[in-house]
Every structure is written in structure tokens, then in C-alpha cells.
Amino acid sequence: MGSSVRELAGATPATRDRYVDLLRVASLGAVVLGHWLMAAVTPDGVGNLLAVVPALQPLTWLLQVMPVFFFVGGFSHALSYRSLLRKRPEGSEGSVYSAFLRARLQRLLRPTMVFVLVWGAAALLVQLLGGGGGLTGVTLRMVTQPLWFIGIYLAMVAFTPPLLRLHERYGWGAFAGLAGAAVAVDVLRFAAGVPYVEFLNFAFVWLAVHQLGFLRADGRIHPRRAALLAGGGLVTAAALVALGPYPLSMVGMPGEKVSNMAPPTLALLAHGLWLVGAVELLRAPAARLLERPRVWRAVVAANGVAMTAFLWHLTAMFGVYGALLALDADLPEPASAAWWTQVPLRLALAAALTAALVAAFRTFERPAASAPVQGHGPLAALGATLCLLGVLGLSMVGFGGLLDGRTALLIAIPVSAPAAVAMTLGGWLLVERAGRKVP
């Protein structure tokens, strides 16, 4: 691995934007660290540190960095789709779309499929043997929760072509339109009490952040605009939290009536704006740092396993706590002095177990050899839609209650874990078929 990383790093073209790669790794790493820190596990159950110590909730304004990942996604999607368009034969836009979907989703869905199948088989075995209570049951429910992000990302990939056309025609106006739609949704939700309208902001908020990535790809977020985004976003988010119906935490909290995350709110969009502006202001010094060979090799190595580590980091965390409980180790009260003393050890153990899981599954993150494509854009779109619904459903229902028919509501439709798995796998097969040439 060391030699291949060294070769990849050495072969990096001078035109590559290395800062984007750093942001991708750093944003996923911050999410992993946040999950590890927030878990408050005791022999009596699993809680949330931010609920135990509400004074720590401002930390979410630093650790809730998923907007940065979606911003980077917009930048990468714009470059990728435009590159395919330049190479296409005349009149083959369907082929371009299916090739784009397959190329962008391959490194995302291959490790995800393995994760889903491994955990599905393990959950079924555990429940057939009569297990599934205590920490095991909590793990089966919660281990799939990070899949929500993959579902949102799938939607971003699927909508890239039309949204990119809007960007090329209207520029900042396309972003403003999505942001304005997010404002309208929250007005209808909180001022008019319109039911279910809030779920539209799963699209409007995250696609607005994604649209900023298109603007960056065209060099339209210069330092002055970055400063305006950072300052304006931070002030707006603070005002919305202080004066409006929005909670302080930028992640979901147990039992709260309103969450900034599920569904996303205008406050979360403002939070995303300040994060995007802030990381853009750090671009120049970070670019100088990334010119150092050792630093760049570390970023290249991390990018090669980032999705695998993200998928399995909760497995590692619950594995560590399960081992501590099995060994009858002392688990002090969350946020106590003894609890904080144990944090470095728990983080080190979780990191070590995550590294072991990455070593076992990292091969599935390597992209397969590309193949010629045919014009099956509609088939690719159908596959992406099924994958999106499948992983979102699985993030909500989890693997607990497989044998009991447990369901969760996905867009007002009850979805079970087996149905979610079937949609995910079926969608992936359709995307693969749409991206292969039939002899």
C-alpha cells in the first residue's frame, strides 16, 4: 500500500485541486470523531453526551461539517460531468448520464453494499439465535444511521445534470432560488403550520449547499465572497437560533420537538454557508501545506479508505463498548471526571478497531475497471432512485426487528429492513447494467 500511495501522490497532476481532497477527508473525519465523542454508553443504555451536558452543544457548530462534504461533492460532480460531456459522441447524452452515475457511485456504493450485506447477515444470525437485546439491539438499530448521508449524496449525483444546467444559465441565481425555496418551506412550516412541508428541505437545503460547489468549480467564490458567506452565514444562524424556533444544536437531539438536521432547517443552511465561507478563506494556507510530499501522501492514503472508515466507524465504537462491558470494565457516568479521563483510551481503541475493519474491507472501495457504456440514462436514474430510497429506509429502520417485521416510515410508506436492502441492491444492479455495454 505504501508504494502505491507514494506512486499515486507522485503522479498527481499540477492542475489537481488538492484542497478539495483534504476537505473531503477532514469532513468525514470530523463526523467520525463527533460520533465517537457524543456516545454516552453505560451499563444501563446508550445516551447522547450533548443531552447530558447541553453546554457542549455549541461544539456542533464546528463538528457538524456534512455541509462541507456536500459542497466538495458539488465541485467534483461539476468537473466529472463536464469532462464526460467533452468526450461524448454526438447525440449520446443518455450514455453520458449513465456513465456519470456509475463512475460517481461506484466508490460510494460498492463498500456500502458490502456493509449492508455483512451487517444484514450478522443481524439475521443474531436474531435467529435469540439475541438482539441490550447493547446488541441498540447497535443493530443505530449502526445504519450514517447511511442517511449516502442517500442524500445519491440524490445530489442524480440531479447534477439539470442543476448544473441551471447553474450555467443563472449562476448565483440558481443557488438563491434553492435557498429561497428553503426559506419558504420554513415559513410555511413554522408560521403557517402546513403539515409535512418541512421534508422538502431535505432537497432544498442540501442541494443549495451542493450548488455552491458548482460556483467554486467556476472560480466564483473569491475571498471577498467567502468572507461574506462566512460572516453572513454565522450571523444569520446565530440570529435564527436566538430569535426563532430553531435549537442550538446543529445535530439531532433526543426528544427535541424541532431538529435542525431531520429535516434540515434554514438555520442549518446558514450554518452550511458559514462553514463553506470559512474553509474557502483557509484555502491558500492549506494549499501551501499540501505541497509538502508527506502531507499530500497522507491525504491520498486517507482518501483511499475514507468511505470504508465512515461506514464502519460506529461498528468499531459499539465493538469497543461491547468488549468493555463483557470484561466488566468500569464505565463511569457520562461527563464525569472519570469519563473524560477515559476518552483518550476509548478513542484510541475505536480508531484501532476501525483500522482493522478498513484493512478487511478496503478492497471494495477501489474502483472497478471502467467499461464502455450505452444510452440507458432512464435505467440509471431508476437505479439511483431505488438506491436512494433503500439506503434512506435502512438508515431509519436499522437491522433490529428483522424477524418481527419492524418498519419505519419513509415518505409516509412503511419500509422494513429486508425491503430496504432489496431496493438498495436492485438499484445498484440497475446502475451497473446501465453503465455496461451489452455485446
Residue pairs with C-beta under 8 A, 6 or more apart in sequence:
1 301
5 297
5 300
5 301
5 304
6 297
8 300
8 304
9 293
9 296
9 297
9 300
12 18
12 296
12 300
17 75
18 287
18 290
18 296
18 299
19 283
19 286
19 287
19 290
20 72
20 75
20 76
21 299
21 300
21 303
22 286
22 290
22 299
23 68
23 69
23 71
23 72
23 279
24 69
24 72
24 303
24 306
25 299
25 302
25 303
25 306
26 65
26 68
27 65
27 66
27 68
27 69
27 72
28 69
28 306
28 307
28 309
28 310
29 302
29 306
30 62
30 63
30 65
31 63
31 65
31 66
31 69
31 146
31 310
32 309
32 310
32 313
32 354
33 63
33 347
34 60
34 63
34 64
34 251
35 146
35 313
35 314
35 317
36 313
36 317
36 346
36 347
36 350
37 49
37 63
37 343
37 347
38 48
38 49
38 50
38 251
39 46
39 48
39 49
39 317
39 321
40 46
40 47
40 48
40 49
40 51
40 52
40 334
40 335
41 47
41 135
41 321
41 331
42 331
42 333
42 334
43 325
43 331
45 138
46 135
46 138
46 142
47 254
47 334
48 253
48 254
49 56
49 334
49 335
50 56
50 57
50 59
50 60
50 249
50 251
50 253
51 253
51 254
51 255
52 334
52 335
53 334
53 335
54 248
57 248
57 249
57 253
58 248
60 248
60 249
60 250
60 251
61 237
61 250
61 271
63 251
64 250
64 251
64 261
64 268
64 271
65 275
66 149
67 209
67 268
67 271
67 272
67 275
67 276
68 275
68 276
68 279
69 149
69 153
70 152
70 153
70 156
70 206
70 209
70 210
70 213
70 272
71 209
71 210
71 212
71 213
71 216
71 272
71 275
71 276
71 279
72 213
73 153
73 156
73 157
73 210
73 213
74 156
74 209
74 210
74 211
74 212
74 213
74 214
74 216
74 217
75 213
75 214
75 216
75 217
76 104
76 213
77 104
77 156
77 157
77 160
77 164
77 210
77 213
78 160
78 164
78 167
78 213
78 214
78 217
78 218
79 217
80 100
80 103
80 104
81 96
81 100
81 160
81 161
81 164
82 164
84 96
84 99
84 100
84 103
85 96
88 95
88 96
89 95
92 375
93 375
93 377
94 375
94 376
94 377
94 378
95 373
95 374
95 375
95 376
95 377
96 377
97 161
97 377
97 380
97 381
98 373
98 374
98 375
98 376
98 377
98 379
98 380
98 431
98 434
98 435
99 373
99 435
100 157
100 160
100 161
101 157
101 158
101 380
101 381
101 383
101 384
101 431
101 434
101 435
102 373
102 380
102 431
102 432
102 434
102 435
103 367
103 370
103 435
104 157
104 160
105 154
105 157
105 384
105 387
105 428
105 431
106 367
106 368
107 307
107 365
107 366
107 367
108 150
108 153
108 154
108 307
109 150
109 387
109 428
109 431
110 364
110 365
110 367
110 368
111 307
111 308
111 311
111 361
111 364
111 365
112 147
112 150
112 307
112 311
112 391
112 424
113 364
113 424
113 425
113 428
114 361
114 364
115 311
115 312
115 361
116 391
116 394
116 421
116 424
116 425
117 421
119 143
119 144
119 315
119 399
120 399
120 402
120 417
120 421
123 132
123 140
123 399
123 400
123 402
123 417
124 402
124 403
126 132
126 136
126 140
127 402
127 403
128 403
132 140
132 400
132 401
135 318
135 321
135 322
135 325
136 322
137 400
138 318
139 314
139 315
139 318
139 322
140 398
140 399
140 400
141 398
141 399
141 400
142 314
142 318
142 398
143 314
143 315
143 318
143 398
143 399
144 394
144 395
144 397
144 398
144 399
145 314
145 395
145 398
146 310
146 311
146 313
146 314
146 395
147 391
147 392
147 394
147 395
148 262
148 391
148 392
148 395
148 396
150 391
151 388
151 389
151 391
151 392
151 395
152 202
152 206
154 384
154 387
154 388
154 391
155 203
155 206
155 207
155 388
156 206
156 207
156 210
157 384
158 381
158 384
158 385
158 388
159 207
163 174
163 207
163 210
163 211
163 214
164 214
166 174
166 177
167 174
167 175
167 211
167 214
167 215
167 218
170 177
171 215
171 218
171 220
172 215
172 220
174 211
174 214
175 208
175 211
175 212
175 215
178 204
178 207
178 208
178 211
179 204
179 208
179 269
181 200
181 204
182 201
182 204
182 205
182 208
182 264
182 266
182 269
183 266
185 197
185 198
185 200
185 201
185 204
186 198
186 201
186 265
186 266
188 194
188 197
189 197
189 198
190 244
190 245
196 412
198 263
198 265
199 263
199 411
200 263
201 263
201 264
201 265
201 266
202 263
202 264
205 263
205 264
205 265
205 266
205 268
205 269
205 272
206 264
208 269
208 272
209 269
209 272
209 276
212 221
212 229
212 273
212 276
215 221
216 280
221 229
221 276
221 280
223 280
223 281
225 277
226 276
226 277
226 278
226 280
226 281
226 283
227 277
227 281
228 277
229 273
229 274
229 276
229 277
229 280
230 273
230 274
230 276
230 277
230 278
230 280
230 281
231 274
231 277
232 273
232 274
232 277
233 270
233 271
233 272
233 273
233 274
233 275
233 276
233 277
234 270
234 274
236 270
236 273
237 267
237 270
237 271
237 273
237 274
240 246
240 265
240 266
240 267
240 270
241 247
241 248
241 267
244 267
245 258
246 258
246 260
246 265
246 266
246 267
247 253
247 256
247 258
247 259
247 260
249 256
249 260
250 260
250 261
250 267
250 268
250 271
251 260
251 261
252 259
252 260
252 261
252 262
253 259
258 265
259 265
260 267
260 268
260 271
261 268
289 295
290 296
290 299
304 362
304 365
304 366
305 358
305 362
305 365
307 365
308 357
308 358
308 361
308 362
308 364
308 365
309 354
309 357
309 358
311 361
312 354
312 357
312 358
312 361
313 350
313 354
315 357
316 350
316 351
316 353
316 354
316 356
316 357
317 350
319 353
320 346
320 349
320 350
320 353
321 331
321 346
324 331
325 331
330 338
332 338
332 339
332 342
333 339
371 435
371 436
371 437
372 436
372 437
373 434
373 435
373 436
373 437
374 434
374 436
374 437
374 438
376 433
376 434
376 435
377 434
379 430
379 433
379 434
380 430
380 431
380 434
380 435
382 427
382 430
383 426
383 427
383 428
383 429
383 430
383 431
383 432
383 433
383 434
384 427
384 431
385 427
386 423
386 424
386 426
386 427
386 430
387 423
387 424
387 427
387 428
387 431
388 427
389 410
389 415
389 420
389 423
389 427
390 420
390 421
390 422
390 423
390 424
390 425
390 426
390 427
391 420
391 424
392 410
393 408
393 410
393 415
393 419
393 420
393 423
394 417
394 420
394 421
394 424
396 408
396 409
396 410
396 415
397 406
397 407
397 408
397 415
397 416
397 417
397 420
398 406
398 408
398 417
399 417
400 406
401 417
402 417
402 418
405 416
406 416
406 417
407 414
407 415
407 416
408 414
408 415
409 415
